């Protein structure tokens, strides 16, 4: 009954097989291996972007921070939601790698609106030497509350950015989950919707630890390469990153895993709707569920061995509603979900 994070799941069999296959003989280091050539070709085909510059990083924080650093000058500000991972969960890595650029929070939730974004941009007067200058817009897809921006919502936000000639970055740690939820193509959810750069997540969806960084404008390529090296994120034995991404993309394993994770979450959510004391904080749309239960129920679930995110202590008023996060990955079995639901409904 482990619903704490999709970071905690095992490798997808295709990823494991690709790693084993790559672990023989010698390979050119630093991303010049033959497997990486294949990965670049596959991702360019997948995104309908033959000129895209494509790189791999081992962590989401590195992918996000180095990409933003490439798009942002130190005197600029990055526009993001208050719940954005780059604001709440990356220990100032974006500020560090950008050389001190600020983050400007847009709205008060996990999703920003065009009006909120326009207001936030206008709050920084252009050309005022005393103020931060306007920089990139950062969007998370799936959001930190498990919601998905529709294509129309993405286009409306990127149009605002375009009005001010600002680039748009997408944190796609759960990009695959969003894509299968929308039923669109990778190109439709990125450059065709106005996104300039993407971190394409693998770690949360069946990889051991790899994220792809995709610049749809290759003009950013050389600067990113320098920043990745200077930031100590260029792997010498890069083939082990390449192999993970190769296995992830093989036979659409990345979409298969995302569909499984989303289906597991939908199955769990359907069972949770039968629990009278449970309230959804946000309507589940991908593979994360946010809801509240009385503290006494959390205490009982934890005592029985359930593992999930909890925003509050187990000690206190037994009737107080406490927020939780349940995350399903591709490997969670229906038996585990059924056991959790049965325990909850006792």
Secondary structure by P-SEA (a helix, b strand, c coil): ccccccccccccaaaaaaaaaacccccccccccaaaaaaaaaaaaaaccccbbbbbbccaaaaaaaaaaaaccccbbbbbcccccccccccaaaaaaacbbbbbbccccccccaaaaaaaaacccccccccccbbbbbbbccccccccccaaaaaaaaaaaaaabbbbbbbccaaaaaaaaaccccccccccccccccccccccccccbbbbbbcccccaaaaaaaaaaaaccccccaaaaaaaaaaaaccaaaaaaaaaaaaaaaaaaaaaccccccccccccccccccccccaaaaaaaaaacccccccccccccccbbbbbbbbbcccccaaaaaaaaaaaac
